[in-house]
Amino acid sequence: MIRLKPILTEQFADVVPRDYENLTDITLTLTNEDTNSELIFENVLAVLNGNFITIPITLPLEQEDLMYSLKITKGGSLWFRDKVYVTSTENTSKYHKSNSLNYKSKEDSNKYITL
């Protein structure tokens, strides 16, 4: 999942596509999952960055908590697909506390007999 901030300026995402050759004729489609509206960017400038491809993404709204489906095609063929979450939250780590003090194992005297 790609996280973007709810700002109108250009942001960059690093992706791992199906191949790294011929970085031309790239189309980026963002589909809003609530409204099902599509935003299409054609002739996107993709840059090879080590093992990743860096692509620019410009959001149409400064609205938070939006989910988009991202589809990138190259030459009309699917090249990369992912989800985009728009949030201004910096720390999205969730911590889980174990409930081990309340756990009681069941003591059972079942014995299996094999014949």
Secondary structure per residue as TSV (DSSP state, phi and psi in degrees):
chain	resnum	aa	ss	phi	psi
A	1	M	-	360.0	138.3
A	2	I	E	-101.0	131.0
A	3	R	E	-104.9	129.6
A	4	L	E	-124.6	154.8
A	5	K	-	-88.1	152.2
A	6	P	S	-81.0	66.1
A	7	I	-	-125.7	157.2
A	8	L	S	-88.4	-7.7
A	9	T	S	-83.1	164.0
A	10	E	-	-66.2	134.6
A	11	Q	E	-122.5	162.3
A	12	F	E	-121.8	142.0
A	13	A	E	-126.3	139.6
A	14	D	E	-98.3	128.3
A	15	V	E	-128.4	159.1
A	16	V	-	-115.0	95.8
A	17	P	-	-82.8	-175.7
A	18	R	S	-70.7	-30.0
A	19	D	-	-151.1	168.3
A	20	Y	-	-116.8	12.4
A	21	E	S	-97.7	149.8
A	22	N	-	50.8	74.6
A	23	L	-	-82.1	53.8
A	24	T	-	-128.3	168.5
A	25	D	S	56.2	47.7
A	26	I	E	-103.3	129.4
A	27	T	E	-119.5	131.2
A	28	L	E	-111.1	126.7
A	29	T	E	-120.4	121.4
A	30	L	E	-105.7	123.0
A	31	T	E	-113.8	118.5
A	32	N	E	-68.6	124.9
A	33	E	T	-77.0	-15.7
A	34	D	T	-84.7	-47.4
A	35	T	T	-99.4	-12.1
A	36	N	-	63.1	21.6
A	37	S	-	-86.4	143.9
A	38	E	E	-106.8	144.2
A	39	L	E	-122.7	119.8
A	40	I	E	-114.7	128.4
A	41	F	E	-115.4	120.4
A	42	E	-	-103.6	157.3
A	43	N	S	53.1	49.5
A	44	V	-	-71.4	136.7
A	45	L	-	-85.2	107.2
A	46	A	-	-102.1	139.0
A	47	V	E	-122.8	131.8
A	48	L	E	-71.6	126.9
A	49	N	E	-134.1	81.1
A	50	G	T	69.3	-120.3
A	51	N	T	-91.3	5.3
A	52	F	E	-119.2	163.3
A	53	I	E	-114.0	126.4
A	54	T	E	-96.1	127.6
A	55	I	E	-124.5	144.5
A	56	P	E	-86.2	142.3
A	57	I	E	-134.0	127.8
A	58	T	-	-117.4	121.2
A	59	L	-	-83.2	148.1
A	60	P	S	-82.5	-19.6
A	61	L	-	-132.9	152.1
A	62	E	-	-95.8	56.6
A	63	Q	-	-114.7	138.1
A	64	E	S	-95.0	162.3
A	65	D	S	60.7	45.0
A	66	L	E	-106.5	147.3
A	67	M	E	-116.4	134.1
A	68	Y	E	-124.7	150.0
A	69	S	E	-96.5	130.5
A	70	L	E	-108.3	126.8
A	71	K	E	-129.8	124.9
A	72	I	E	-116.2	126.0
A	73	T	E	-115.1	150.7
A	74	K	E	-129.5	116.3
A	75	G	T	64.8	26.7
A	76	G	T	88.3	-8.2
A	77	S	E	-103.3	146.4
A	78	L	E	-60.4	129.8
A	79	W	E	-116.4	-34.1
A	80	F	E	-160.8	146.6
A	81	R	E	-143.8	140.3
A	82	D	E	-163.5	179.2
A	83	K	E	-108.5	148.3
A	84	V	E	-123.1	129.4
A	85	Y	E	-115.6	127.3
A	86	V	E	-100.3	117.1
A	87	T	-	-153.8	150.5
A	88	S	-	-97.8	-1.7
A	89	T	-	-69.1	129.7
A	90	E	S	-85.3	-42.3
A	91	N	-	-104.4	106.1
A	92	T	-	-110.1	18.9
A	93	S	-	-72.9	138.5
A	94	K	-	-114.8	134.7
A	95	Y	-	-108.2	137.9
A	96	H	-	-111.9	127.2
A	97	K	-	-97.5	131.2
A	98	S	-	-72.2	144.1
A	99	N	-	-104.8	33.6
A	100	S	G	-67.6	-23.3
A	101	L	G	-71.5	-24.2
A	102	N	G	-94.2	-5.4
A	103	Y	-	-81.3	131.5
A	104	K	-	-124.6	124.0
A	105	S	-	-77.3	147.4
A	106	K	-	-86.4	122.5
A	107	E	-	-90.9	124.6
A	108	D	-	-132.8	143.2
A	109	S	-	-102.3	20.9
A	110	N	-	-65.7	129.7
A	111	K	-	-122.0	136.3
A	112	Y	-	-93.1	132.5
A	113	I	-	-110.4	124.5
A	114	T	-	-105.0	137.7
A	115	L	-	-104.8	360.0
